[in-house]
Amino acid sequence: MHKYLDEANIRLSKLGKHGKRCKLKRTGSTVSLQFNFGGQKQKGSGCSFSRDGIREAEKIATLVTNQLVASQYSDEWLNSLLGRNKPAEPEKQLTCAEMIAKYKEYWFRENKKLKAPDRSWYKRFRYVEEVFCVNSNAIVSEKIIRQVIEKTQKDTCTRTYTLQTLRLLLEYFSVSSFDRLIDQFAKKNKPIPKGKYVPNDSEIMSVYNLGFQPKLSCPKKYLEVYSQWQFVYGLLAVYGLRIHEAWSIANWDKPVILKDGDWVEVGLDVDDKTGEDNLIDRCRSKGGIVPAIIDPNNTRHVLAIKHDTKTGFRMAIPLSPKNHNWLEEFKLIGKSNLPYFESPLGYNSDSTGSYNCTVATCRWFLRHKYGFTPHALRHAYNHRAHQQGFNPIEIADSLGHSIAINQGTYLKSRSVNRKIEMANKTTDKAKNIQSENEKLKAEIEYLKTENERLKTELKMYKMLESKN
């Protein structure tokens, strides 16, 4: 979507002139209009951050640019264009309850195409709605606006979202008397990014061995669940998968080939009478077949991830610490033992809008207090690969993202201990190289000396021969 937004802004930059030109900016799940009119202004366009929404917002921005160039722009004109006329009776102002109810109806109507509109509304408007409902019969005031903002912590993204949504709500009702107050809080709010805790290999092994032991009071029918979640944990640790990718493995029971941009299952046995045109033989001869994980002749145990995941179809390689084989230690070679629940790759619209399997896995980690998230195992995989000297391209391919993300976002989460460990390893390597260089220099000096000695001897022999 950012690509479409950038392309729209490039087209808009060719319209109007400097200081009288409107552009687009993403604001949460919507697109805002940004232009200069008596100072920098940012107005909601009423369009969602989607391909259709960006297209519609570009049309509105073009009209705004034309009005600016003609010196005919006014906030009343824009509100009329967007259907946000002021109430017919200015003396009868809406109460907080009426404002939030009316805006909520409008917001859900405009954002009905979002994957999880309930989640998006709650994430951005929960404090606004809470305070407005408490002051349901009151008219919006500076005191109420402050109550909304002070519900959030300073220097957090939550406050940023809340300030943005307050602007959108007030703009919808053409209320501009609180803009300065919101601007003051926005300038002082500087979110501090939280560091992601990534476990080292010893911690990962410790949790695997100790974190899946059922309590004595656990009913027998739930005992199997512990081994199933332990299986998921092992997959995430060994292959660096995203959670839902554990439910998107194509080659666990049967080998697959890549055909027409997707993994296609092929049989373990070939029958010439089936008319398969020796497909498997041709693929095997070219190395284009990915064997089944349970195949006893499979020594590489590469996973083929299906195409409908975030990173598309790809192959993930297993990676264990040195002197360990996690595939065997984590008992991953055998029958798939994923937890069963209805529609694991369906969306959980009641809470986060994520996959059902993702929500369930995160809840398991949180409930058992492992001290890190499931996604942290993916970061640990990346750190382990870099520490073992793997080519960055190979790591990125296995994780299914770009080298820039691999060496940027994922390496930022390295712990201090991991960085020290890497620094020590690099220093030792440099010392070894320096030591080898010194040895080579000494050998070269010795060979030079030996060469000079042999030259001298050769001259003496020649002199003796000439005398004789």
C-alpha positions as CSV (number, residue, x, y, z in Angstrom):
1,M,0.0,0.0,0.0
2,H,2.9,2.4,0.7
3,K,4.0,1.9,-2.9
4,Y,0.5,3.1,-4.2
5,L,0.6,6.0,-1.7
6,D,4.1,7.1,-3.0
7,E,3.0,6.8,-6.6
8,A,-0.1,9.0,-5.9
9,N,2.1,11.6,-4.2
10,I,4.4,11.7,-7.2
11,R,1.4,12.4,-9.5
12,L,0.1,15.1,-7.0
13,S,3.5,16.7,-6.9
14,K,3.2,17.6,-10.6
15,L,0.0,19.6,-9.8
16,G,-0.4,23.2,-8.5
17,K,2.7,24.9,-7.2
18,H,4.9,25.1,-4.1
19,G,2.9,26.1,-1.1
20,K,-0.4,25.4,-2.9
21,R,-0.3,21.7,-3.3
22,C,-2.0,18.9,-1.4
23,K,-0.5,15.5,-0.7
24,L,-1.5,12.3,1.0
25,K,-0.2,10.8,4.3
26,R,-1.1,7.6,6.1
27,T,-2.8,8.1,9.4
28,G,-3.4,4.8,11.1
29,S,-5.8,2.8,8.9
30,T,-6.9,5.9,7.0
31,V,-5.4,8.4,4.5
32,S,-5.1,12.1,5.4
33,L,-4.8,15.2,3.3
34,Q,-1.7,17.4,4.0
35,F,-1.3,20.9,2.7
36,N,-0.4,24.5,3.7
37,F,-3.3,26.9,4.4
38,G,-2.4,29.5,7.0
39,G,0.1,27.0,8.4
40,Q,0.6,23.2,8.0
41,K,-2.8,21.4,8.0
42,Q,-3.6,17.7,8.1
43,K,-7.2,16.8,7.4
44,G,-8.9,13.4,7.3
45,S,-10.1,12.4,3.8
46,G,-12.5,9.8,5.0
47,C,-10.7,7.2,2.9
48,S,-9.2,3.9,4.2
49,F,-5.6,3.0,3.7
50,S,-6.3,0.6,0.8
51,R,-5.9,0.7,-2.9
52,D,-9.4,2.0,-3.5
53,G,-9.1,4.4,-0.6
54,I,-5.8,5.9,-1.9
55,R,-7.3,6.3,-5.4
56,E,-10.3,8.2,-3.9
57,A,-8.1,10.3,-1.6
58,E,-6.0,11.3,-4.6
59,K,-9.1,12.7,-6.4
60,I,-10.0,14.7,-3.3
61,A,-6.4,16.0,-3.0
62,T,-6.5,17.1,-6.7
63,L,-9.6,19.1,-6.0
64,V,-8.0,20.7,-2.9
65,T,-4.9,21.6,-4.9
66,N,-7.1,23.3,-7.5
67,Q,-8.9,25.3,-4.8
68,L,-5.6,26.3,-3.3
69,V,-4.2,27.5,-6.6
70,A,-7.4,29.5,-7.3
71,S,-7.3,31.0,-3.7
72,Q,-10.8,29.7,-3.1
73,Y,-10.1,27.0,-0.5
74,S,-11.9,27.0,2.8
75,D,-12.5,24.5,5.6
76,E,-16.2,24.8,5.0
77,W,-15.8,23.9,1.3
78,L,-13.8,20.8,2.3
79,N,-16.3,19.7,4.9
80,S,-19.0,20.1,2.4
81,L,-17.1,18.1,-0.2
82,L,-16.6,15.3,2.4
83,G,-20.1,15.5,3.8
84,R,-19.0,16.9,7.1
85,N,-21.2,20.0,7.2
86,K,-21.6,21.6,10.6
87,P,-24.8,20.9,12.5
88,A,-27.8,22.8,11.1
89,E,-28.4,24.4,14.6
90,P,-25.0,25.7,15.9
91,E,-26.6,26.7,19.2
92,K,-27.5,23.0,19.8
93,Q,-24.1,21.3,20.2
94,L,-23.8,17.5,20.3
95,T,-23.0,15.8,23.6
96,C,-19.9,13.6,23.9
97,A,-22.1,10.4,23.7
98,E,-23.8,11.7,20.5
99,M,-20.4,12.6,19.0
100,I,-18.8,9.3,19.6
101,A,-21.9,7.3,18.4
102,K,-22.2,9.3,15.2
103,Y,-18.5,9.2,14.4
104,K,-18.3,5.4,15.2
105,E,-21.1,4.7,12.8
106,Y,-19.3,6.8,10.1
107,W,-15.9,5.2,10.8
108,F,-17.2,1.6,10.6
109,R,-19.0,2.4,7.4
110,E,-15.8,3.8,5.8
111,N,-13.5,1.0,7.1
112,K,-15.7,-2.0,6.6
113,K,-13.1,-3.5,4.2
114,L,-10.5,-3.8,6.9
115,K,-9.5,-7.3,8.0
116,A,-10.4,-6.6,11.6
117,P,-12.2,-3.2,12.0
118,D,-13.2,-4.0,15.6
119,R,-9.5,-4.4,16.5
120,S,-8.5,-1.3,14.7
121,W,-11.2,0.8,16.4
122,Y,-10.3,-0.5,19.8
123,K,-6.6,0.1,19.3
124,R,-7.1,3.7,18.4
125,F,-10.3,4.9,19.9
126,R,-10.7,3.0,23.2
127,Y,-9.6,5.9,25.4
128,V,-11.6,8.4,23.4
129,E,-14.7,6.2,23.6
130,E,-14.2,5.5,27.3
131,V,-13.8,9.2,28.4
132,F,-16.6,10.4,26.1
133,C,-19.0,7.8,27.5
134,V,-18.1,8.8,31.1
135,N,-18.9,12.4,30.1
136,S,-21.8,11.3,28.0
137,N,-24.1,14.3,28.7
138,A,-21.4,16.9,28.6
139,I,-20.2,19.1,25.7
140,V,-16.7,18.4,24.6
141,S,-14.2,20.7,26.4
142,E,-10.5,21.2,27.0
143,K,-10.9,19.3,30.3
144,I,-12.4,16.2,28.5
145,I,-9.7,16.3,25.8
146,R,-7.0,16.4,28.5
147,Q,-8.7,13.4,30.2
148,V,-8.5,11.4,27.0
149,I,-4.8,12.2,26.4
150,E,-3.8,11.7,30.0
151,K,-5.3,8.2,29.9
152,T,-2.3,7.3,27.9
153,Q,1.4,7.2,29.0
154,K,3.8,9.8,27.8
155,D,6.3,8.8,25.1
156,T,4.3,5.8,23.8
157,C,2.8,4.8,20.5
158,T,-0.6,4.5,22.2
159,R,-0.6,8.3,22.9
160,T,0.4,8.9,19.3
161,Y,-2.6,6.8,18.0
162,T,-4.9,8.6,20.5
163,L,-3.8,12.1,19.4
164,Q,-4.3,11.1,15.8
165,T,-7.8,9.8,16.3
166,L,-8.8,12.8,18.4
167,R,-7.8,15.0,15.5
168,L,-9.9,12.9,13.1
169,L,-12.9,12.9,15.3
170,L,-12.8,16.7,15.9
171,E,-12.2,17.4,12.2
172,Y,-15.3,15.3,11.4
173,F,-17.4,17.7,13.5
174,S,-15.3,20.8,12.3
175,V,-14.1,21.5,15.8
176,S,-10.7,23.3,15.7
177,S,-10.6,25.0,19.1
178,F,-8.5,22.2,20.6
179,D,-5.9,21.9,17.8
180,R,-3.2,23.8,19.7
181,L,-3.7,21.7,22.8
182,I,-3.3,18.5,20.8
183,D,-0.2,19.9,19.0
184,Q,1.4,20.7,22.3
185,F,1.0,17.1,23.5
186,A,2.1,15.7,20.1
187,K,5.4,17.7,20.1
188,K,6.3,16.4,23.6
189,N,5.4,12.8,22.8
190,K,8.4,10.9,21.6
191,P,7.8,7.1,21.7
192,I,10.8,5.1,22.9
193,P,11.0,1.8,21.0
194,K,11.0,-1.2,23.3
195,G,13.8,-3.7,22.9
196,K,12.8,-7.3,21.9
197,Y,14.2,-9.9,24.3
198,V,15.7,-12.7,22.3
199,P,16.8,-15.9,24.1
200,N,20.2,-17.5,23.6
201,D,20.5,-21.2,22.6
202,S,20.9,-22.4,26.2
203,E,17.7,-20.7,27.2
204,I,15.8,-22.1,24.2
205,M,17.0,-25.6,25.2
206,S,16.1,-25.0,28.8
207,V,12.5,-24.0,28.0
208,Y,12.1,-27.0,25.7
209,N,13.2,-29.4,28.4
210,L,11.5,-27.8,31.4
211,G,8.6,-25.6,30.0
212,F,6.3,-28.4,28.7
213,Q,5.9,-30.5,31.8
214,P,2.2,-30.9,32.8
215,K,1.1,-30.2,36.3
216,L,0.2,-33.2,38.5
217,S,-3.4,-31.9,38.6
218,C,-3.6,-31.8,34.8
219,P,-6.5,-34.0,33.4
220,K,-5.3,-37.0,31.3
221,K,-7.1,-35.7,28.2
222,Y,-4.9,-32.6,28.2
223,L,-1.6,-34.4,28.6
224,E,-1.1,-34.8,24.9
225,V,-1.5,-31.1,24.4
226,Y,1.9,-30.4,26.1
227,S,3.8,-32.6,23.7
228,Q,2.0,-30.9,20.7
229,W,2.9,-27.4,21.8
230,Q,6.4,-28.7,22.5
231,F,6.5,-29.8,18.8
232,V,5.4,-26.4,17.6
233,Y,8.1,-24.8,19.8
234,G,10.8,-27.0,18.3
235,L,9.7,-26.1,14.7
236,L,9.9,-22.4,15.5
237,A,13.3,-22.7,17.1
238,V,14.9,-25.0,14.5
239,Y,13.5,-23.4,11.3
240,G,12.9,-19.8,12.4
241,L,9.3,-20.0,11.2
242,R,6.5,-17.5,11.7
243,I,3.8,-19.2,13.8
244,H,1.3,-19.8,11.1
245,E,3.9,-21.2,8.8
246,A,4.1,-24.3,11.1
247,W,0.6,-25.0,9.8
248,S,1.7,-24.3,6.2
249,I,4.3,-27.0,5.6
250,A,3.9,-28.7,2.2
251,N,6.4,-31.6,2.4
252,W,5.9,-33.3,5.8
253,D,4.4,-36.5,4.6
254,K,5.0,-36.4,0.8
255,P,7.7,-34.9,-1.4
256,V,6.8,-31.8,-3.4
257,I,7.9,-30.0,-6.5
258,L,7.6,-26.4,-7.4
259,K,5.2,-26.1,-10.4
260,D,3.4,-23.1,-11.7
261,G,4.5,-21.0,-8.7
262,D,3.3,-23.5,-6.0
263,W,4.3,-26.6,-4.2
264,V,2.6,-29.7,-5.7
265,E,2.6,-33.0,-3.9
266,V,4.0,-36.0,-5.7
267,G,3.8,-39.6,-4.8
268,L,6.5,-41.5,-3.0
269,D,6.3,-44.2,-5.6
270,V,6.3,-43.8,-9.4
271,D,3.9,-45.9,-11.6
272,D,4.7,-45.6,-15.3
273,K,1.2,-46.6,-16.1
274,T,-0.3,-43.4,-14.4
275,G,0.7,-41.2,-17.4
276,E,2.7,-38.8,-15.2
277,D,5.3,-38.5,-18.0
278,N,8.1,-39.4,-15.6
279,L,7.6,-36.1,-13.8
280,I,9.2,-37.3,-10.6
281,D,12.2,-38.8,-12.4
282,R,12.8,-35.6,-14.3
283,C,12.5,-33.5,-11.2
284,R,14.8,-35.8,-9.2
285,S,17.5,-35.7,-12.0
286,K,17.4,-31.9,-11.9
287,G,17.4,-31.7,-8.2
288,G,14.0,-30.0,-8.3
289,I,12.2,-32.3,-5.8
290,V,12.0,-31.5,-2.1
291,P,11.8,-34.8,-0.2
292,A,9.3,-35.5,2.6
293,I,10.5,-34.8,6.1
294,I,9.6,-38.3,7.2
295,D,11.5,-39.9,4.3
296,P,14.2,-42.0,6.0
297,N,16.6,-41.2,3.1
298,N,16.2,-37.4,3.7
299,T,19.3,-36.1,5.4
300,R,18.8,-32.4,4.8
301,H,15.2,-32.0,6.2
302,V,14.5,-28.8,4.3
303,L,10.9,-27.5,4.8
304,A,8.8,-26.4,1.8
305,I,6.6,-23.5,3.0
306,K,3.3,-23.0,1.1
307,H,2.7,-20.0,-1.1
308,D,-0.2,-18.5,0.9
309,T,2.1,-17.3,3.8
310,K,3.3,-13.7,4.2
311,T,6.7,-14.4,2.5
312,G,5.3,-16.6,-0.2
313,F,6.6,-20.1,-1.1
314,R,10.1,-20.8,0.0
315,M,12.5,-23.4,1.5
316,A,13.5,-23.2,5.2
317,I,16.7,-24.9,6.4
318,P,17.1,-26.3,9.9
319,L,19.8,-24.7,12.0
320,S,21.1,-26.0,15.4
321,P,23.9,-24.7,17.6
322,K,27.3,-26.2,17.2
323,N,27.7,-29.7,18.7
324,H,23.9,-30.1,18.8
325,N,21.3,-31.6,16.5
326,W,18.0,-30.1,17.5
327,L,16.1,-32.1,14.9
328,E,16.8,-35.2,17.0
329,E,16.9,-33.5,20.4
330,F,13.6,-31.8,19.8
331,K,12.1,-35.0,18.3
332,L,11.0,-33.4,15.0
333,I,11.8,-36.2,12.7
334,G,8.6,-38.3,12.6
335,K,4.9,-37.8,12.4
336,S,3.7,-34.2,12.5
337,N,2.3,-33.5,16.0
338,L,0.7,-30.0,15.6
339,P,-2.1,-29.1,18.1
340,Y,-5.6,-29.5,16.6
341,F,-8.2,-26.8,16.7
342,E,-10.8,-25.7,14.3
343,S,-9.6,-23.6,11.4
344,P,-6.0,-22.8,12.5
345,L,-5.4,-20.5,9.5
346,G,-8.7,-18.8,9.9
347,Y,-8.8,-15.2,11.3
348,N,-9.5,-14.5,14.9
349,S,-11.7,-11.5,14.5
350,D,-12.8,-11.4,18.2
351,S,-9.5,-10.3,19.6
352,T,-6.6,-9.4,17.3
353,G,-7.6,-10.3,13.7
354,S,-4.6,-12.6,13.5
355,Y,-4.6,-16.3,12.6
356,N,-6.3,-18.6,15.1
357,C,-3.0,-20.6,15.4
358,T,-1.0,-17.4,16.1
359,V,-3.4,-16.3,18.8
360,A,-3.3,-19.7,20.5
361,T,0.5,-20.0,20.4
362,C,1.0,-16.5,21.8
363,R,-1.4,-17.2,24.6
364,W,0.4,-20.5,25.4
365,F,3.8,-18.7,25.7
366,L,2.3,-15.9,27.8
367,R,0.4,-18.3,30.1
368,H,3.5,-20.4,30.7
369,K,5.7,-17.4,31.3
370,Y,8.6,-18.5,29.0
371,G,10.0,-14.9,29.1
372,F,10.0,-14.3,25.4
373,T,7.5,-14.4,22.5
374,P,7.2,-17.1,19.8
375,H,8.6,-14.6,17.2
376,A,11.7,-14.2,19.3
377,L,12.7,-17.7,18.3
378,R,12.8,-16.4,14.7
379,H,15.2,-13.7,15.7
380,A,17.3,-16.2,17.6
381,Y,17.5,-18.3,14.5
382,N,18.8,-15.3,12.6
383,H,21.4,-14.5,15.2
384,R,22.6,-18.1,15.3
385,A,23.0,-18.2,11.5
386,H,25.1,-15.0,11.5
387,Q,27.2,-16.2,14.4
388,Q,27.9,-19.5,12.5
389,G,29.1,-17.5,9.5
390,F,26.3,-18.3,7.1
391,N,26.0,-16.1,3.9
392,P,23.4,-13.3,4.6
393,I,21.7,-14.2,1.3
394,E,21.2,-17.8,2.4
395,I,19.8,-16.6,5.8
396,A,17.4,-14.2,4.2
397,D,16.2,-16.8,1.7
398,S,15.5,-19.3,4.4
399,L,13.6,-16.7,6.5
400,G,11.9,-15.4,3.5
401,H,12.7,-11.7,3.6
402,S,15.1,-9.2,2.1
403,I,18.8,-8.8,3.1
404,A,18.0,-5.3,4.3
405,I,15.4,-6.6,6.8
406,N,17.7,-9.4,7.8
407,Q,20.6,-7.2,8.6
408,G,18.5,-4.3,9.9
409,T,15.3,-5.1,11.9
410,Y,16.4,-8.7,12.9
411,L,19.9,-7.9,14.0
412,K,18.8,-4.8,16.0
413,S,17.4,-7.2,18.6
414,R,20.7,-8.9,19.4
415,S,21.3,-8.9,23.1
416,V,24.4,-7.4,24.7
417,N,25.8,-10.8,25.5
418,R,25.3,-12.0,21.9
419,K,27.0,-8.9,20.6
420,I,30.0,-9.4,23.0
421,E,30.1,-13.1,22.0
422,M,30.2,-12.1,18.3
423,A,32.8,-9.4,19.0
424,N,35.0,-11.9,20.9
425,K,34.7,-14.4,18.0
426,T,35.6,-11.8,15.5
427,T,38.6,-10.7,17.6
428,D,39.8,-14.3,17.9
429,K,39.4,-14.8,14.2
430,A,41.4,-11.7,13.5
431,K,44.1,-12.8,15.9
432,N,44.3,-16.2,14.2
433,I,44.6,-14.5,10.8
434,Q,47.3,-12.2,12.2
435,S,49.1,-15.1,13.7
436,E,49.0,-17.0,10.4
437,N,50.2,-13.9,8.6
438,E,53.2,-13.7,11.0
439,K,54.0,-17.3,10.4
440,L,53.9,-16.8,6.6
441,K,56.1,-13.8,6.9
442,A,58.7,-15.7,9.0
443,E,58.6,-18.6,6.4
444,I,59.1,-16.1,3.6
445,E,62.1,-14.5,5.4
446,Y,63.5,-18.0,6.0
447,L,63.1,-18.9,2.3
448,K,64.7,-15.6,1.2
449,T,67.7,-16.3,3.5
450,E,67.9,-19.9,2.2
451,N,67.7,-18.6,-1.4
452,E,70.6,-16.2,-0.8
453,R,72.7,-19.0,0.8
454,L,72.1,-21.3,-2.2
455,K,73.0,-18.5,-4.6
456,T,76.3,-18.0,-2.7
457,E,77.1,-21.7,-2.8
458,L,76.3,-21.9,-6.5
459,K,78.8,-19.0,-7.2
460,M,81.5,-20.9,-5.2
461,Y,81.0,-24.1,-7.2
462,K,81.2,-22.2,-10.5
463,M,84.5,-20.5,-9.4
464,L,86.0,-23.9,-8.4
465,E,85.0,-25.4,-11.8
466,S,86.5,-22.5,-13.7
467,K,89.9,-22.9,-11.8
468,N,89.9,-26.6,-12.6
